[in-house]
Amino acid sequence: MADKIYRYVKNKKNVPIATLVATLTNDGVITYGYSICSRKDSFRYKTSDTRLGGRSIADRRATFFAQQEPRKIAHSIIPEMISFIGRAEKYFKNKPSIAWTQKLIANPKDFAKK
């Protein structure tokens, strides 16, 4: 079993605009990270280099968010993040998620960045 899973969030035109990652730490806790493509970015995940860039940003945030909860998450991906948390918990055989995910599920508006 892999220790990471990824999900690409797509817009209405079916173009990937964000990357979500769930990582299983050595302690057996699932932590999460994300990256979002800028609206100014002309590549919009069309090349493998851009996808790898999105993955590496998401991986770094997952490591960072393991130590402290995110202040804000882009409101456009919060519903996707909440469904991804459930998917990751099933994938990693019901291992516990990091504590801030329960706050996100209970009150997503507290995390929303507009």
SULKABEL-V418204 format. One record per residue. PHI is phi in whole degrees, 0 to 359 (NA if undefined). PSI is psi in radians with two decimals (NA if undefined). D_LAST is the distance of its C-alpha to the last C-alpha in Angstrom with 2 decimals. Layout:
# SULKABEL-V418204
phi	psi	d_last
PHI	PSI	D_LAST
PHI	PSI	D_LAST
This chain:
# SULKABEL-V418204
phi	psi	d_last
NA	2.38	36.14
287	2.71	33.41
264	0.10	31.38
218	2.54	28.13
228	2.59	26.59
239	2.69	23.95
217	2.35	21.95
261	2.20	20.45
271	2.28	17.57
246	2.66	18.45
273	-3.00	17.02
294	-0.39	19.09
269	0.18	21.53
66	0.51	22.24
257	2.21	21.05
299	2.28	19.70
238	-0.20	16.21
208	2.76	15.73
237	2.28	18.28
248	2.53	18.49
225	2.49	21.46
239	2.26	23.41
236	2.33	26.11
268	2.05	29.10
281	2.99	30.08
296	-0.41	33.72
280	-0.09	33.35
84	0.38	32.60
250	2.47	28.97
269	2.24	26.19
239	2.77	23.17
231	2.62	20.10
214	2.94	18.14
207	2.80	15.93
218	2.55	15.35
235	2.39	13.32
286	2.31	15.04
293	2.59	13.76
294	-0.44	13.89
282	-0.28	16.59
288	2.17	18.58
273	-0.26	21.61
285	-0.70	22.94
48	0.81	20.40
64	0.49	22.32
279	-0.44	25.60
251	2.78	27.71
293	-0.52	28.57
297	-0.70	27.76
292	-0.69	24.11
296	-0.74	24.04
295	-0.63	25.80
298	-0.75	23.36
297	-0.70	20.47
295	-0.75	22.72
293	-0.66	23.66
296	-0.78	20.12
298	-0.71	19.42
298	-0.77	22.83
296	-0.69	22.24
292	-0.63	19.04
298	-0.70	21.07
294	-0.76	23.74
293	-0.76	21.50
289	-0.20	19.74
289	-0.45	23.32
264	-0.52	23.95
211	2.60	20.85
287	2.63	17.86
294	2.49	14.45
287	-0.85	12.40
217	2.60	8.99
235	2.45	8.65
305	2.23	6.40
300	-0.42	6.06
290	-0.37	8.41
250	-0.01	11.05
301	-0.80	11.28
299	-0.67	14.07
294	-0.69	15.80
296	-0.72	15.73
296	-0.75	17.28
291	-0.56	19.96
292	-0.56	20.59
298	-0.79	21.37
298	-0.73	24.08
297	-0.75	25.42
293	-0.68	25.72
296	-0.65	27.54
291	-0.75	29.98
298	-0.74	30.47
270	0.44	31.27
56	0.92	33.63
60	0.55	31.76
292	2.66	31.23
286	2.52	28.89
274	2.79	25.22
299	2.64	23.88
302	-0.66	23.31
294	-0.30	19.50
294	-0.58	19.25
294	-0.63	20.92
294	-0.68	18.36
297	-0.77	15.58
293	-0.71	17.82
289	-0.68	18.76
215	1.39	15.48
298	-0.46	12.40
295	-0.44	10.18
294	-0.44	11.32
261	-0.16	9.83
289	2.25	6.36
250	2.22	3.80
259	NA	0.00
